């Protein structure tokens, strides 16, 4: 999408549509104004890395979030099967920063490396990548070679 001074009050080439936008300056002469950027910059067999926001999991406990094992199911354990256990000693009389606890999980920027481009469809502007990519369907992804 091309932005003009008459219509939009500034000149630019819009590369992607969506909520999250990041300004970057390409190297000199890499892109001209009005040039369309498509999947032709990649080739079949290229190894790429894909970055994006992972799926949000909501508020999760320590067993799912940090792979804690939990307490034994028998031998006197009553209501603490999935609790973290002790979160600190008597001294320093506080919870140390960085202690792994329950909380919100997912929804953070993840980069998956060494994914292979299997096929390119220039007519539909599609890039086929082998492997899992972060996020739900429709998530904005950053693909770099």
C-alpha positions in Angstrom: 0.0 0.0 0.0 1.4 3.4 -1.0 0.8 6.4 1.1 1.0 9.8 -0.6 1.3 13.4 0.8 -1.9 14.5 -0.9 -4.1 11.8 0.6 -2.3 10.6 3.8 -0.2 13.7 4.7 3.1 11.6 4.4 4.9 9.4 1.9 5.6 5.7 2.6 5.2 2.2 1.4 3.1 0.1 3.8 4.5 -3.4 3.9 2.0 -5.2 6.2 -1.5 -4.7 7.5 -2.4 -5.4 11.1 -2.4 -4.1 14.6 1.3 -4.5 15.4 3.6 -2.3 13.3 7.3 -1.8 13.6 9.3 0.9 11.9 12.5 -0.2 10.2 14.9 1.5 7.8 16.0 -0.8 4.9 19.5 -0.4 3.6 20.1 2.2 0.9 18.6 1.2 -2.5 17.0 -2.0 -1.2 13.4 -0.9 -1.8 12.1 1.8 -4.1 8.9 3.7 -3.4 5.9 1.8 -4.8 7.8 -1.5 -5.1 5.7 -4.5 -4.1 7.3 -6.9 -1.6 6.2 -10.5 -2.0 7.4 -14.1 -1.4 9.8 -14.0 -4.3 12.6 -12.8 -1.9 12.6 -16.4 -0.6 13.5 -19.6 -2.5 12.6 -23.2 -2.0 14.9 -24.9 0.4 15.8 -21.7 2.3 16.3 -22.0 6.0 14.3 -19.3 7.8 13.4 -18.2 11.3 9.9 -17.3 12.2 9.0 -14.9 15.0 5.6 -14.1 16.5 3.5 -14.1 19.6 2.8 -17.5 21.1 -0.8 -18.6 22.0 -2.0 -17.1 25.3 -2.7 -19.8 27.9 -4.2 -17.6 30.5 -3.5 -18.0 34.3 -1.8 -21.3 34.9 -0.4 -23.1 38.0 3.2 -24.0 38.6 2.7 -27.6 37.4 1.8 -26.6 33.8 3.8 -23.3 33.7 7.1 -24.4 35.2 6.9 -28.3 35.1 6.8 -28.7 38.8 6.1 -32.3 39.8 3.5 -31.6 42.6 3.2 -33.5 45.8 2.6 -37.2 46.3 -1.0 -38.3 45.9 -0.9 -40.4 49.1 1.0 -40.6 52.4 -0.8 -37.8 54.2 -1.1 -35.2 51.4 -4.5 -33.6 51.7 -5.1 -30.5 49.6 -1.7 -29.7 48.1 -1.3 -32.0 45.2 -0.5 -29.3 42.6 1.0 -26.6 44.9 4.6 -25.4 44.6 5.6 -26.3 48.1 8.0 -23.9 50.0 8.7 -20.6 48.3 11.6 -19.5 50.5 13.5 -20.0 53.7 13.2 -18.2 57.1 16.0 -15.9 56.1 15.9 -13.5 54.1 12.3 -13.2 55.4 10.9 -12.4 51.9 10.3 -14.2 48.6 13.4 -13.8 46.4 12.8 -12.1 43.1 12.5 -14.6 40.2 10.9 -17.3 42.2 8.8 -19.4 39.8 5.1 -19.2 40.7 1.7 -19.4 39.1 0.8 -16.7 36.6 -0.1 -15.8 33.1 1.4 -18.1 30.5 2.0 -17.6 26.8 1.3 -14.5 24.7 5.0 -13.7 24.4 7.4 -13.3 21.5 8.9 -16.6 20.4 11.4 -17.3 17.6 11.5 -20.7 15.9 14.8 -21.2 14.0 15.9 -23.6 11.3 12.5 -24.0 9.5 12.7 -24.9 5.8 10.7 -23.3 3.0 9.1 -26.2 1.2 7.2 -24.4 -1.6 6.5 -20.9 -2.9 3.3 -19.8 -4.6 3.9 -16.4 -6.2 0.4 -16.2 -7.7 -1.3 -16.4 -4.3 1.7 -14.8 -2.5 2.0 -17.9 -0.2 5.0 -19.3 1.6 4.9 -22.9 2.7 7.1 -23.7 5.7 7.7 -27.1 7.2 7.3 -27.1 11.0 5.3 -25.4 13.7 5.1 -21.6 13.8 4.2 -19.6 16.9 0.7 -18.3 17.5 -2.9 -19.0 16.5 -4.2 -18.8 13.0 -4.1 -15.3 11.7 -1.2 -14.3 13.9 1.2 -11.7 12.4 4.6 -13.4 11.8 8.0 -12.1 11.0 9.9 -14.3 8.6 13.7 -13.7 8.1 16.2 -15.7 6.1 
